[in-house]
Structures are given as C-alpha cells and as structure tokens.
Amino acid sequence: MDWQSFVTVFATVFVAELGDKTQLATLLYASDADRSRLTVFLAASAALIVASAAGVLAGGALSRFISPAVLQWVAGVGFIAIGVWVLLSRS
C-alpha cells in the first residue's frame, strides 16, 4: 500500500467532509433518541463507502479515455465554478 497516497486522500476527504451537509444530516439523525447511534454510524459509513466506490470506479473508467492531467484540470475548473456560483448566488 502506498501510505503517502493513503494519508493524502484520507486527509483531503476528511477535511472536505467536516461540516458539510452530510455530516450535519448524520448529526441530526444521531440526535434522535429513538434512533440507534450504531445504526446511524453504520448507515452513514456505508453510504460514504458506496459514494467513494462510485467515484473510484468512475475515475478509473474515465482515466482510460481521458488523461489524468485533463481530469485534474476539469475537476479544478469545476470546483472554482461551483465556488463562484455559490458566491454570486448569495448576492
């Protein structure tokens, strides 16, 4: 296993997930006294695993047809575009 890649991906996803809608929804589910926190944890973990698997599969499939440099560029432009859209939509 490439530990440097593991730590980089882990840190990036961990920081990106802090305080996002998914974490807030999980917090709300866990705050319900009638709901098992173990069930909430397992369901949220399974959802993140499935979503991550879809991303890995899509990235692997796309990389066969598009160079990784182009994919990085498109992802970067996409993030910038979303950021600009969020900033402008609050005006």
C-alpha positions as CSV (number, residue, x, y, z in Angstrom):
1,M,0.0,0.0,0.0
2,D,1.2,3.5,-0.8
3,W,0.9,5.2,2.6
4,Q,1.7,8.6,1.3
5,S,-1.3,8.4,-1.1
6,F,-3.4,6.9,1.6
7,V,-2.7,9.8,4.1
8,T,-3.2,12.4,1.3
9,V,-6.6,11.0,0.2
10,F,-7.7,10.5,3.8
11,A,-6.8,14.0,4.9
12,T,-8.4,15.6,1.8
13,V,-11.7,13.7,2.2
14,F,-11.7,14.1,6.0
15,V,-11.3,17.9,5.8
16,A,-13.8,18.1,2.9
17,E,-16.4,16.2,4.9
18,L,-16.1,18.3,8.1
19,G,-19.2,20.5,8.5
20,D,-20.8,19.6,5.2
21,K,-24.4,18.7,4.7
22,T,-23.8,15.0,5.1
23,Q,-22.2,15.4,8.5
24,L,-24.9,17.7,9.6
25,A,-27.6,15.3,8.5
26,T,-25.8,12.5,10.3
27,L,-25.6,14.7,13.4
28,L,-29.4,15.2,13.2
29,Y,-30.1,11.5,12.8
30,A,-27.8,10.7,15.7
31,S,-29.5,13.3,18.0
32,D,-32.8,11.4,17.7
33,A,-33.2,9.5,21.0
34,D,-35.3,6.8,19.3
35,R,-32.6,6.0,16.7
36,S,-29.6,3.8,17.4
37,R,-26.3,5.7,17.1
38,L,-24.7,2.5,15.9
39,T,-27.3,2.2,13.1
40,V,-26.7,5.8,12.1
41,F,-22.9,5.3,12.1
42,L,-23.1,2.1,10.1
43,A,-25.6,3.6,7.6
44,A,-23.6,6.8,7.2
45,S,-20.3,4.9,6.8
46,A,-21.9,2.5,4.2
47,A,-23.2,5.5,2.3
48,L,-19.8,7.1,2.2
49,I,-18.1,3.9,1.1
50,V,-20.6,3.4,-1.7
51,A,-20.3,7.0,-2.9
52,S,-16.5,6.7,-2.7
53,A,-16.6,3.4,-4.6
54,A,-18.7,5.1,-7.4
55,G,-16.1,7.9,-7.6
56,V,-13.2,5.4,-7.8
57,L,-15.0,3.4,-10.5
58,A,-15.9,6.5,-12.5
59,G,-12.3,7.9,-12.2
60,G,-10.8,4.6,-13.2
61,A,-13.1,4.3,-16.2
62,L,-12.6,7.9,-17.3
63,S,-8.8,7.6,-17.0
64,R,-8.8,5.0,-19.8
65,F,-10.2,7.6,-22.2
66,I,-9.0,10.9,-20.7
67,S,-5.6,11.8,-19.4
68,P,-5.2,12.3,-15.6
69,A,-3.9,15.9,-16.3
70,V,-7.2,16.7,-18.2
71,L,-9.3,15.2,-15.4
72,Q,-7.4,17.3,-12.8
73,W,-7.9,20.4,-14.8
74,V,-11.6,19.7,-15.3
75,A,-12.1,19.0,-11.6
76,G,-10.2,22.1,-10.7
77,V,-12.3,24.3,-13.0
78,G,-15.4,22.6,-11.7
79,F,-14.6,23.4,-8.1
80,I,-13.8,27.0,-9.0
81,A,-17.1,27.3,-11.0
82,I,-19.1,26.0,-8.0
83,G,-17.3,28.4,-5.7
84,V,-18.0,31.4,-8.0
85,W,-21.7,30.2,-8.3
86,V,-22.1,30.0,-4.5
87,L,-20.5,33.4,-4.0
88,L,-22.7,35.0,-6.7
89,S,-25.9,33.3,-5.7
90,R,-25.7,34.9,-2.2
91,S,-25.7,38.4,-3.5
